[in-house]
Amino acid sequence: MKTTLGSLSVDKQFTGGYRRLLRNLGLLILFVVVLAASTVVYFDERLVEDLSAKLIASTTATVGRQIDAFFESAETNLLIAIEQLQRIEGEDDELMEQLFLRLSPFLNQYRNANGIQISKVGTGKEYMMLIPTPEETRFLVRRHDPEQWGAGRARFEHWQDGEMLEAWIRNSQYDATTRPWYQAAIEADENVIVSTEPYIFYALKKPGLSLSVRWHKRDSQGDYITAFHFVLTFLSHITEAMRPTENGMVFVFTRDKRLVGLPANTRFEDQHAVDAALLDSIDDVDLPIVQAAVTEWEQNGRTRETFAFDVNGQTWWAGFETEAEGLAHDRLWSGTLVPESDFIGALSWQRNSVLAAIFGLGLLLALVITINYVRAMRRDLREAVYRIGQKLGPFELLYKIGEGGNGAVYSARHALLRRPTAVKVMRAEFAVNESAKRRFEHEVRITSSLTHPNTIAIYDFGRMADGTLYYAMEYLNGLTLEDLVRIAGPLDVARVIHVLHQVCGSLAEAHGKNLIHRDIKPSNIILCETGGLYDVAKVLDFGLVKDTQQTAPDLTQVNTLVGTPLYMAPELIADAAGFSPSSDLYALGAVGYYLLTGRNVFEGTSAVEICAMHLHDEPVPPSQRSGRKIPADIETLIMACLAKKVEQRPRSAEAMSEALARCEAFGVWDVEQARRWWSENRNLLPMEKHNESHTPLSDTHLLVDLDEKLGYQRASGGPKD
């Protein structure tokens, strides 16, 4: 009976993979749901806002058109009335006698007008025809003629169906020259129609406004003023009829916030209530929604843009517009208010349908991802176990550690020495590619020629029967600098110096043999424990190494940019053939920057953007980037390595190593500190599979090869039971 460590390792490896799948899947579903809900809510609000803006704009435009049409019609009728008066021949007496027959048709047909008034300028002569209410059929006429009846007295007449029913003379304190319509016409040019601000009519005691014009009668020497009077209920008829939504409302007000057109409201169903509210200040009327809207509008600078406001926890949308043209220009404002609930109710079905579709799509996407992920994991499992237990020369593969561009790395052990080993096996599809095989051999040959203790060691190299290449190297129990910073954050300054000093030694040997690594980065440097030593740095992945003395054809394509953009020197970006030892030192400076700050020197959204930064931007000093105090000596050295010009960097890896040794913090990170850190943070390391001395007894698996054990006992004559 034989139990292999590889099978247990694979089981644990993929058990962890399934756990990560469940975690990532949960995060994915949560992300999709939150994103979907946020997107729908966002677009739902935008849709409500857009619909509100369009509806309010449409309603406001309709109100404006109706008000403009009213004033345009009134202007036209006023001009027609004046033309009728121009046709009356004779002096004032003849004119006044014919006024009723000439003007009464306007009041009969134009029911929005409540009165017509004519005054001869400078004489005190005045004629007014009035309909008390639109339902009335009788006309009230008032005539002032100081020459006939004396000052302060007037003649009153009742007319119906073209006949005068009665007439009487009585005292009257009315003075036309003090009324707004008269003063507005006097101040305006001749034949220019003007509109008054809303005011209280003298006779009716109701709020209204007037249109008036000063004109000259062609067959006399006199100037006349003619005015049409309108009670403000005509504006309320417009606003009360305009309901943009079921609960929406429209109102009209003056520049000084006096109501002249009331919103639809049960309080204003009685005419007396309407008359009482007209011309009241908005601040004094019990209309809290209107008051809140106007207050918000004024705080926004009397904007014409649609905006939202809240009243008692309910959101409303509002829009305001002034009459841009005509007699009401800049005098009257219309406001349109719409509760958001009126839109939400109409959009609820659409919103719920979209939500259901998005959530359904999210679940379907999660299912597809799960299936694909499981298939990928099973494929990886098959690939991982495909070679488990396989023997490559003296090495038995135990489990898969990782995978790179041209091959997979397995944990293995030597059949006789039982020494932990890492074996890199070329991908099967590359076994028939001669170019790929040459690059693989190049990586092995270059790496095996290096013997520095901080460079990973190569043990063996071989070829399988199908042509697949492999090589064996030392097994490192540790973690990359990238993983270390990602887990533990920026490193202590003394520890950074300790690590960089070791890497300089590895690079110094490579550069001494005219070899340029070209891919120095945190993920290609492992910090490990080996031979009782802690914090030992090992430089990996010499697959992109370039021999500066090479005379044979290059294994990489000409003018091909190789390396990792985050750690690539400017000269390599500008010219792929511009590599030199200084290029590796630039990358090492970027590694040091990453270790000190936890951030890359330059960070962008694309490789092109990052490369452009390496070419043109100056890096931010590590102390400013990290916000912590970093000694000037190591910061200056790191910034020198990151210089754009090669000649401004350390002249060699040895020179950089010496500069690190001169730093004040050099040697502060000693053996004892390293040992303590590794002892306290062993849980951060990958699971150790070969060194049982570091594994807690509770997690130890006792693996015994019974056949081998019994065979040994028989051979040695030991106990048989």
JOVENWO-V743215 format. One record per pair of residues at least 4 apart in sequence whose C-alpha atoms are under 7 Angstrom apart, sorted by the first residue. I is the first residue (numbers start at 1). J is the second residue. Records with the same first field share a line. If there is no record, write none. Layout:
BEGIN
I = J  J
END
This chain:
BEGIN
1 = 705  706  707
2 = 705  706
3 = 703  705
5 = 9  398
6 = 10  388  398  399
7 = 11
8 = 12
9 = 13  399
10 = 14  399
11 = 15
12 = 16
13 = 17
14 = 18
15 = 19
16 = 20
17 = 21
18 = 22
19 = 23
20 = 24
21 = 25
22 = 26
23 = 27
24 = 28
25 = 29
26 = 30
27 = 31
28 = 32
29 = 33  366
30 = 34
31 = 35
32 = 36  362
33 = 37  359
34 = 38
35 = 39
36 = 40  358
37 = 41
38 = 42
39 = 43
40 = 44  355
41 = 45
42 = 46
43 = 47
44 = 48
45 = 49
46 = 50
47 = 51
48 = 52  343
49 = 53
50 = 54
51 = 55
52 = 56  317
53 = 57  306
54 = 58
55 = 59  244
56 = 60  319  336
57 = 61
58 = 62
59 = 63  244
60 = 64  321  334  336
61 = 65
62 = 66
63 = 67
64 = 68  323
65 = 69
66 = 70
67 = 71
68 = 72  326
69 = 73
70 = 74
71 = 75  327
72 = 76
73 = 77
74 = 78
75 = 79
76 = 80
77 = 81
78 = 82
79 = 83
80 = 84
81 = 85  103
82 = 86
83 = 87
84 = 102
86 = 217  218
88 = 95
90 = 94  95
91 = 95  220
92 = 96
93 = 97
94 = 98
95 = 99
98 = 102
99 = 103
100 = 104
104 = 108
105 = 109
106 = 110
107 = 111  113
111 = 134
112 = 230  234
113 = 228  229  230
114 = 130  131  132  229  230  231
115 = 129  130  131  228  229
116 = 128  129  130  227  228  229
117 = 127  128  129  226  227  228
118 = 126  127  128  224  225  226  227
119 = 125  126  127  224  225  226
120 = 124  125  126  222  223  224  225
121 = 223  224  225
124 = 144  145  146
125 = 144  145  146
126 = 143  144  145
127 = 142  143  144
128 = 141  142  143
129 = 139  140  141  142
130 = 139  140  141
131 = 136  138  139  140
132 = 136  204
137 = 160
138 = 158  159  160
139 = 158  159  160
140 = 157  158  159
141 = 156  157  158
142 = 154  155  156  157
143 = 154  155  156
144 = 153  154  155
145 = 149  150
146 = 150  151
149 = 153  154
152 = 171  172  173
153 = 169  170  171  172
154 = 169  170  171  172
155 = 167  168  169  170
156 = 167  168  169
157 = 164  166  167  168
158 = 164  165  166  167
159 = 163  164  165
160 = 164  165
176 = 182
177 = 182  183
178 = 183
179 = 183
180 = 184  196
181 = 185  196  210  211  212  227
182 = 186
183 = 187
184 = 188  194  196
185 = 194  212  213  214  225
186 = 214
188 = 192
190 = 214  215
191 = 213  214  215
192 = 213
193 = 211  212  213
194 = 211  212  213  327
195 = 210  211  212  327
196 = 209  210  211
197 = 209
198 = 207  208  209
199 = 207  208  209
200 = 205  206  207  208
201 = 205  206  207  208
206 = 231  275
207 = 231  232  278  279
208 = 230  231  232
209 = 229  230  231  232
210 = 227  228  229  230
211 = 227  228  229
212 = 225  226  227  228
213 = 225  226  227
214 = 223  224  225  226
215 = 223  224  225
216 = 222  223  224
217 = 222  223
232 = 236  260
233 = 237
234 = 238
235 = 239  260  261
236 = 240  261  262
237 = 241
238 = 242
239 = 250  251  261  262  263
240 = 262  263  264
242 = 250
243 = 248  249  250
244 = 248  249
245 = 338  342
246 = 342
247 = 338  339
248 = 337  338  339
249 = 263  264  336  337  338
250 = 263  335  336  337
251 = 261  262  263  334  335  336
252 = 259  260  261  262  332  333  334  335
253 = 257  258  259  260  261  332  333  334
254 = 258  259  331  332  333
255 = 331  332
257 = 281  282
258 = 279  280  281  282
259 = 278  279  280  281  282
260 = 278  279
268 = 273  274
270 = 274
271 = 275
272 = 276
273 = 277
274 = 278
280 = 284  285
281 = 285
282 = 291
283 = 291
287 = 291
288 = 292
289 = 293  311
290 = 294
291 = 295
292 = 296
293 = 297  309  318
294 = 298
295 = 299
296 = 300
297 = 301  302  303
298 = 302
304 = 319  320  321
305 = 319
306 = 317  318  319
307 = 317  318  319
308 = 315  316  317  318
309 = 315  316  317
310 = 314  315  316
311 = 315
315 = 339  340
316 = 337  338  339  340
317 = 337  338  339  340
318 = 336  337  338
319 = 335  336  337
320 = 333  334  335  336
321 = 333  334  335
322 = 330  332  333  334
323 = 328  329  330  332  333
324 = 329  330
325 = 329
328 = 332
340 = 344
341 = 345
342 = 346
343 = 347
344 = 348
347 = 351
348 = 352
349 = 353
350 = 354
351 = 355
352 = 356
353 = 357
354 = 358
355 = 359
356 = 360
357 = 361
358 = 362
359 = 363
360 = 364
361 = 365
362 = 366
363 = 367
364 = 368
365 = 369
366 = 370
367 = 371
368 = 372
369 = 373
370 = 374
371 = 375
372 = 376
373 = 377
374 = 378
375 = 379
376 = 380
377 = 381
378 = 382
379 = 383
380 = 384
381 = 385
382 = 386
384 = 388  399  400
387 = 397
388 = 397  398  399
389 = 396  397  398
390 = 396  397
391 = 395  396  397
392 = 396
394 = 414  415
395 = 412  413  414  415
396 = 412  413  414  415
397 = 410  411  412  413
398 = 410  411  412
399 = 410  411
400 = 409  410  411
401 = 409  410  411
402 = 408  409
403 = 407  408  409
404 = 408
406 = 426  427
407 = 424  425  426  427
408 = 424  425  426  427
409 = 422  423  424  425
410 = 422  423  424
411 = 421  422  423
412 = 420  421  422  423
413 = 418  419  420  421
414 = 418  419
420 = 475  690
421 = 472  473  474  475
422 = 472  473  474  475
423 = 470  471  472  473
424 = 470  471  472
425 = 469  470  471
426 = 430  468  469  470
427 = 431
428 = 468
430 = 436  437
431 = 437  467  468
433 = 437
434 = 438
435 = 439
436 = 440
437 = 441
438 = 442
439 = 443  555
440 = 444
441 = 445
442 = 446
443 = 447  542  543
444 = 448
445 = 449
447 = 458  542
448 = 457  458
450 = 455  510
451 = 455  457
452 = 506  509
454 = 502  503  506  537  538  539
455 = 506  538  539  540
456 = 474  538  539  540
457 = 473  474
458 = 472  473  474
459 = 472  473
460 = 471  472
461 = 470  471  472
462 = 469  470  471
463 = 467  468  469  470
464 = 468  469
476 = 528
477 = 528  529  688
478 = 526  527  528  529  685  686
479 = 483  484  526  527  528  685
480 = 484  522  523  524  525  526  527
481 = 485  522  523  525  526  527
482 = 486  522  523
483 = 487
484 = 488
485 = 489  490  595  598
489 = 598
490 = 595  596  597  598
491 = 495  496  595  596
492 = 496
493 = 497  596
494 = 498  665  666  668  669
495 = 499  669
496 = 500  592  595
497 = 501  660  666
498 = 502  666  669
499 = 503  537
500 = 504  592
501 = 505  657  660
502 = 506  537
503 = 507  537  539
504 = 508  653  654  657
505 = 509
506 = 510  539
507 = 511  653
508 = 512  653  654
509 = 513
510 = 514  515  516
511 = 515  516  581
514 = 547  548  549
515 = 545  546  547  548
516 = 545  546  547  580  581  584
517 = 542  544  545  546  584
518 = 544  545  563  584
519 = 544  563  564
520 = 524  584  587  588
521 = 525  567  587  591
522 = 591
524 = 539  540  541
525 = 537  538  539  540
526 = 537  538  539
527 = 535  536  537  538
528 = 534  535  536  537
529 = 533  534  535  536
530 = 534
534 = 674  675
535 = 674
559 = 576
560 = 576
561 = 573  576
563 = 568
564 = 568
565 = 607  610  611
566 = 600  602  610
567 = 587  590
568 = 572  587
569 = 573  583  586  587  614
570 = 574  614  615  644
571 = 575  578
572 = 576  577  578  579
573 = 611
579 = 583
581 = 585  652
582 = 586  646  652
583 = 587
584 = 588
585 = 589  641  653
586 = 590  641  642
587 = 591
588 = 592
589 = 593  638  641  642
590 = 594  601  642
591 = 595
592 = 596  638
593 = 597  600  601  622  638
594 = 598  599  600  601
596 = 622
597 = 622  625  626
601 = 619
602 = 610  613
603 = 610
604 = 609  610
605 = 609
606 = 610
607 = 611
608 = 612
609 = 613
610 = 614
611 = 615
612 = 616
613 = 617
620 = 624  625
621 = 625
622 = 626  635
623 = 627  628  629  630
630 = 635
631 = 635
632 = 636
633 = 637  663
634 = 638  663
635 = 639
636 = 640
637 = 641
638 = 642
639 = 643
640 = 648  649
641 = 649  650
643 = 648  649
650 = 655  656
651 = 655
652 = 656
653 = 657
654 = 658
655 = 659
656 = 660
657 = 661
658 = 662
659 = 663
660 = 666
661 = 666
662 = 666
669 = 673  674
670 = 674
671 = 675
672 = 676
673 = 677
674 = 678
675 = 679
676 = 680
677 = 681
678 = 682
695 = 699  700
696 = 700
705 = 709
706 = 710
707 = 711
708 = 712
709 = 713
710 = 714
711 = 715
712 = 716
713 = 717  718  719  720
714 = 718
END
